Amino acid sequence: MPGEKSLIKNKQIVAELSGKLNKALAGVIVDYRGINVETDTKLRRELRENTVDYFVVKNTLLKLAAKENGLSGLDSVLEGTTAVALSNEDAVAPAKFLGKFAESQANYFNIKGGFVEGRVISAEEVMSLSKLPSKEILVAMALAGLNAPISGFVNVLNANIRGLAVALKAIAEQKGETPAGA
């Protein structure tokens, strides 16, 4: 049976972890078994540079913190070695970086699952998120989609004005008049 100091420490860890989960827009749970120190250090640096908090955690403590945040659906993936990546700013960043990394390190690093804005998602859904274009590209695609109908409308208006000008010129020529500005 754990000692009183250990219980107090674990309660503090769960409270801190629960706070992090509560603030996070998204998180990804991974199995990092077999990854070497050099590769892990590079991954951690890249995640830190992109405002993603990454840390190793005990499954039992993560289960308790997840339960406090309504993320009990993660229980089934909390086995073996577990690390968590959380982002408070970008809901896709943890999936994007860890999905790409998992593909390059398939023998050592596997996505277990995750969550986005309080909804638990599967490993497959995390991988789907990882393949989304960046936010900037998505915005550009949306703007291009909005711009296309407007451009088409302007072309139709211009064509009608050109047609009207041609028709007026033809009528003026028939009457033997020279149109203004011709």
C-alpha positions in Angstrom: 0.0 0.0 0.0 1.4 3.4 -1.0 2.6 5.7 1.8 0.9 8.9 2.7 3.6 11.0 1.0 3.1 9.1 -2.2 -0.7 9.5 -2.1 -0.3 13.3 -1.6 2.2 13.5 -4.4 0.0 11.5 -6.8 -3.0 13.7 -5.9 -1.0 16.7 -6.8 0.1 15.2 -10.1 -3.5 14.3 -11.0 -4.7 17.8 -10.1 -2.0 19.4 -12.3 -2.6 16.9 -15.1 -6.4 17.5 -14.9 -5.8 21.3 -15.2 -3.6 20.7 -18.3 -6.3 18.5 -19.9 -9.0 21.0 -19.0 -7.1 23.9 -20.7 -6.1 21.9 -23.8 -7.9 22.2 -27.1 -6.5 18.8 -28.2 -4.3 16.0 -27.0 -2.7 12.9 -28.5 -1.8 9.8 -26.5 1.1 7.8 -27.8 3.1 4.6 -27.0 6.8 5.7 -27.3 8.3 2.2 -26.5 11.8 1.8 -28.1 12.4 5.4 -29.2 16.0 6.4 -28.6 17.0 9.4 -26.6 18.4 11.4 -29.6 15.1 11.0 -31.5 13.0 11.7 -28.5 15.0 14.9 -27.8 14.5 16.1 -31.4 10.7 15.4 -31.2 10.4 17.2 -27.9 12.2 20.3 -29.2 10.0 20.4 -32.3 6.9 20.1 -30.3 8.0 22.8 -27.8 8.7 25.2 -30.7 5.2 24.6 -31.9 3.5 25.2 -28.5 2.8 21.6 -27.9 3.4 20.3 -24.3 4.7 16.7 -24.4 5.4 14.5 -21.4 5.4 10.9 -20.1 2.7 10.0 -17.6 1.6 7.0 -15.6 -1.5 5.4 -17.0 -3.3 5.3 -13.7 -2.8 9.0 -13.1 -3.9 9.9 -16.6 -7.0 7.8 -16.2 -8.0 9.8 -13.1 -7.3 13.1 -14.7 -9.1 12.1 -17.9 -12.1 11.0 -15.8 -12.2 14.4 -14.1 -12.4 16.0 -17.5 -15.1 13.8 -19.0 -12.5 11.9 -21.1 -13.2 8.4 -19.7 -13.2 7.0 -23.3 -9.4 7.1 -23.2 -9.3 4.3 -20.6 -9.1 1.6 -23.2 -5.8 3.0 -24.6 -4.0 3.6 -21.4 -1.8 0.6 -21.3 2.0 0.1 -21.7 4.2 3.2 -22.1 2.3 6.4 -22.4 3.2 10.0 -23.4 0.8 12.8 -23.9 1.0 15.8 -26.3 -1.3 18.8 -25.5 -2.0 22.1 -27.2 -3.9 25.0 -25.8 -3.6 27.0 -29.0 -4.0 24.7 -32.0 -6.4 21.8 -32.1 -4.6 20.1 -34.9 -0.9 20.6 -33.9 -0.4 17.6 -31.7 -2.0 15.2 -34.3 -0.1 16.8 -37.1 3.4 16.5 -35.5 2.9 13.2 -33.8 1.1 11.6 -36.8 3.9 12.5 -39.1 6.4 11.3 -36.5 4.5 8.0 -36.0 4.6 7.3 -39.7 8.4 7.7 -39.8 9.0 5.7 -36.6 6.3 3.0 -37.0 8.3 0.3 -35.2 8.8 2.4 -32.1 6.2 5.0 -31.8 2.4 4.5 -32.1 -0.6 6.7 -31.8 -3.1 5.3 -29.2 -5.8 7.9 -29.4 -6.6 11.4 -28.4 -9.2 14.1 -27.9 -10.3 17.3 -29.6 -12.3 19.9 -27.7 -13.5 17.4 -25.1 -14.4 14.6 -27.6 -12.4 11.4 -27.5 -11.1 10.3 -30.9 -9.5 7.1 -32.1 -5.9 6.6 -33.4 -7.3 6.5 -36.9 -9.0 9.9 -36.4 -5.8 11.3 -35.0 -4.0 10.2 -38.2 -6.8 11.7 -40.3 -6.3 15.0 -38.5 -2.5 14.8 -39.1 -3.1 14.8 -42.8 -5.2 18.0 -42.9 -3.5 20.9 -44.6 -2.3 23.7 -42.4 -4.6 26.4 -41.1 -3.3 28.9 -43.5 -3.9 26.6 -46.5 -7.4 25.8 -45.3 -8.2 29.5 -45.0 -6.8 30.2 -48.5 -8.9 27.3 -49.9 -12.0 28.7 -48.2 -11.3 32.2 -49.5 -10.7 30.9 -53.0 -14.0 29.0 -52.8 -15.8 32.2 -51.7 -14.0 34.2 -54.4 -15.0 32.0 -57.3 -18.7 32.8 -57.3 -18.0 36.5 -57.0 -15.5 36.4 -59.9 -18.1 34.6 -62.0 -20.7 37.2 -61.1 -18.4 40.0 -62.1 -17.6 38.3 -65.4 -21.4 37.9 -66.1 -21.9 41.6 -65.4 -19.0 42.6 -67.6 -20.3 40.4 -70.4 -23.8 42.0 -70.1 -22.3 45.5 -70.1 -20.1 44.6 -73.2 -23.1 43.1 -74.9 -25.2 46.3 -74.2 -22.4 48.5 -75.5 -22.1 46.4 -78.7 -25.9 46.5 -79.1 -26.0 50.3 -78.6 -23.2 50.8 -81.1 -25.0 48.6 -83.7 -28.3 50.6 -83.2 -26.4 53.9 -83.5 -24.7 52.7 -86.7 -28.0 51.7 -88.1 -29.4 55.1 -87.5 -26.3 56.7 -89.0 -25.2 58.2 -85.7 -21.8 58.0 -84.2 -21.9 56.9 -80.6 -20.2 59.1 -78.0 -16.7 58.1 -77.2 -16.3 56.0 -80.4 
